[in-house]
Amino acid sequence: MESMVQKKTILIVDDAELNRCVLADILQEDYHIVEASNGKEAIEILKKNDASISLILLDLLMPEMTGFDVLAIMQKNHWHETIPVVIISSENSAEYIEKSYEFGVVDYISRPFDPIIVTQRVKNTIILYSKQKELESLVKEQVIEKESNNALMINILSTIVEFRNGESGLHVIRIRIITEILMEALRKRYQEYDMAESHIALISNAAALHDIGKIEIPEEILNKPGKLTKEEFEIMKTHSALGAGMLDNLRFGNDEELVKYARQICRWHHERWDGNGYPDHLKEDEIPIAAQIVSLADVYDALVSERVYKPAYSHEKAIEMILNGECGMFNPKLIECLKEVSDHLDEAVRLRSKDPGHLFNVNQLSQELVQKKGVKLSDKTLFLLEQERTKYQFLTSISDEVLFEYDFNTDAVTFSDRCQAEFSIPTIITDFLKYENLQGKLDQQAFEKLKEHVFNSSPESPTFQMKLLLTKADGAKEWYEIIGRTLWAADSQNNQLYGCVGRISNIHRQTMEGKRLETLAQKDSLTNLYNQLSAKKLITQTLEGSQDSPGVMILFDLDNFRALNEQNGHLFGDQILKHVARLTENNIRRMDIAARVGGNTFLIYLREIASEEITMMYCRMLSVALKQCYQGLEYTISIGASVFPQNGATYEELFTHASEALHTSKHNGKNCFTLYHPDGSMRYAFQGAAPE
């Protein structure tokens, strides 16, 4: 007989065929197995066979449609209410697990799969849901019986009030229906009100008692066919406080939620948003939301219903009067809800009023009651999850690198735990590309460059590498190297990019050392000015980058330097060169370039100097500044200059002409300045510090 019992069906959803095969091998003896290689396949199977599936084993990170996408669709279609889902994933971070349980997942199994654990958890989950369905049926029966009795008593009491008030007993039913419709709209549109199905049911029933205080209003006032006098209206207004007082004086049941809501509604359903209501002149959200909703429902139904003192208005006219503020001010959010339901409100009230037994969605309420007892993770499950997480933390903690994995489907990047200490950012960041979200650790230009590397990769060339300047947890900026590999769907004809993995390594020390060595290679070892090769490179870049910007190249050297060395020694000569170099740096701008291009020959390139007059003035000033006495020894300099672009368009041309001008200065007696001219002539400018 046991062999004839039909096996329950399990749907395994995982993009890795090996994982599906392993799970099928474990479970196929006791269950019928259906497989889906991605989320889309799973949804199609659910559409056709949702009633026959007893359990889903679901992976989270899949191409095309992730596990979270599947869970969202299941919630939308209410499949999660009858089909339990167990996550199967190697991703066991707290963020992923928490998000899974928010979607209604009942358990979480980490890879690699232990056959005993998988078998037992699957069995327990299926048995649990079977028992839950039995419990749900019992709860439904009890809820239906209890609410039917409550509704019957409320109907009897409220109908007595309505008949005494000379109104149709249908007013009570319509108020309850309108209240329920408005509350459903409020729940969907404004989640901050947190309207559960049980609240909607209780408030809708309590709404029927809104005018219970009218029992104590004299009949001649209550049913007066004409307009009430001021004194009569003041008496009529007391019905709200009288109704609340009746409920306060109940001998038992004061603490029941139904009574609490009814008390709020009785006392405050005539309050208004702007404080112009009664009896307490409450305003805005000082008025309980239950009373606000019933207030709007009561006004609408009063407008569309015939009274002894007025005819019935049309639905359209009633909506217009409320929106125009002719009936007092209401919560703007409730007004938006009224607008949203106005097209079908009158028809819904008419149809549902024909069924006085209409209360609320018993299925949803019973499910909510059952879910309040929600399934908890067992101690064993928590222990196993912690074991897996400990393994992962250990493997990543022994590395100085930050590992990462990016999923294009969820737009989420997951980092290894070291990321928290290194950069003080979460291990999981969502909306990574959508909002370019890296918690302020990377500037915009570098972020765009990183995206460019990723999207320029291909299945044939999936790896990329770049340097990034990142802000560390202590606020310091340091250099890191990122090496990544993009992941492509193997069976996709369009080579779909679905993920990226890689590592981030701190290379700040190597980078700074490299920059230091690069700087040393550019500088003259004695004077710390640029050397000739670096000067040539920088000046060439300047000339090529600013063709329209003028400039001046100046060459100068110390007169009779060889004799100084011979008389005082080379160490003394080196000190003079260093001294001249410092004076040179002190007499140029940051935008200019200074270099030592020979034994005792120096170069200066001045940007944006246009005229000969300014060139002459600067060289005269430079001559005065450089010819200072050093350790009691006086020395002189000779200067030659050429102008860009008049004297040359390249570094070589300018250097050649400045050298010729310097040679002329030396030939003319030294301690002077010469400016090169385009016609080949030399213009001798001044001797020493005196102009010509």
KAHU-V702176 format. One line per field, one symbol per residue. ss: DSSP state (a for helix, b for strand, c for the rest). psi: psi as a letter, one per 20 degrees, with the letter a starting at -180 (. if undefined). burial: b if it has 16 or more other C-alpha atoms within 10 Angstrom, else e. Layout:
ss->???
psi->???
burial->???
This chain:
ss->caaaccccbbbbbcccaaaaaaaaaaaccccbbbbbccaaaaaaaaaaaaaabbbbbbccccccccaaaaaaaaaaccaaaccbbbbbbccccaaaaaaaaaccccbbbbccccaaaaaaaaaaaaaaaaaaaaaaaaaaaaaaaaaaaaaaaaaaaaaaaaaacccccaaaaaaaaaaaaaaaaaaaacaaacccaaaaaaaaaaaaaccaaaaaccaaaacccccccaaaaaaaacaaaaaaaaaaccccccccaaaaaaaaaaaacccccccccccccccaaaccaaaaaaaaaaaaaaaaccbccbccccaaaaaaaaaccccccccaaaaaaaaaaaaaaaaaaaaaaccccccccaaaaaaaaaacccccccaaaaaaaaaaaaaaaaaaaccccbbbbbbccccbbbbccaaaaaaccccbbbcccccccccccccaaaaaaaaaaaacccccccbbbbbbbbbcccccbbbbbbbbbbbbccccccccbbbbbbbbbbcaaaaaaaaaaaaaaabccccccbcaaaaaaaaaaaaaacccccbbbbbbbbccaaaaaaaacaaaaaaaaaaaaaaaaaccccccbbbbccccbbbbbbbccccaaaaaaaaaaaaaaacccbccbcccbbbbbbbbccccccaaaaaaaaaaaaaaaaaccccbbbbbcccccbbbbbbccbbc
psi->hhhippqqppopopiohggggghghhihhiqpppqpirhgggggghhhkhhiphqpopqgoqrgprhhgghghgghjjhihioqpppoqiokqhgggghghhjjqhropqqqpogggggghggggggghghhhghggggggggggghggghgggggghhggghhjkrqiihgghggggggghhghgghhniiilorhhgggghgghhijhkhiihjpqhhghkphapqrgghhhghiihghgghhghhjqhrjhiqhghgghgggghjijqqhjjjarijlqqcjhpqhghgghgggggghhgiqprhjqrpqrgghggggghijikrqrphhhghggghihhjghgggggihiniipfrnhghghhggghhjqpqprhgghggghgghggghghhhjqiqpqqppohgilpppqrhhhghgilqqipprlghgjlnkkjiprgghghhghgggiirrhhmiqrprqqoqprhjiqprpqppprpqpqohjphjlpoirpraqoqokgghghhghghgghhhqphgijrqrhgggggghghgghimhiprrppppqrppkhghgghhiqhhghhhgggghgghghikrrhirppqojafkpqqpopqkohqhghgggghggggghhmqpolipprrqqqqqqppjhjqirgggggghhggghhggghjjrlrpppqqhjirpopgrocipr.
burial->eeeeeeeebbbbbbbeeebbeebbebbeeebbbbbbbbbbebbebbeeeeeebbbbbbbbbbbebbbbbbbeebeeeebbebbbbbbbbbbbbeebbeebbebbbbbbbbeebeeeebeebbeebbeebeebbeebeebbeebbeebeeebeebbeebbebbeebebebebbbbbbbbbbbbbbbbbeeeeeeeeebbbbbbbbbbbbbbbbbbbebeeebbbeeeeeeeeeeeebbbbbbbbbeebbeeeeeeeeebbbbbbbbbbbbbbbbebebbbebbbbeebbbbbbbbbbbbbbbbbbbebeeeeebebeebbeebbeeeebbbbeebbbbbeebbeebbebbeeebeeeeebbebeebbbbbbeeeeeeeeeebeeebeebbeebeeeeeeeebbbbbbbbbbbbbbbbbbbeebbbbbbbbbebeeeebbeebbeeeebeebeebbeebbeeebbbbebbbbbbeeeeebbbbbbbbbbbbeeeeeebbbbbbbbbbbbbeebeeeeeeeeeebbbeebbbbbbebbbeebeebbeeeeeebbbbbbbbbbebeebeeeeeeeebbebbeebbebbbeebeeeebbbbbeebbbbbbbbebbeeeebbebbbebbeebbbeeeeeebbbbbbbbbbbebbeebeebbebbbbbbbbbbeeebbbbbbbbeeeebebbbbbbeee
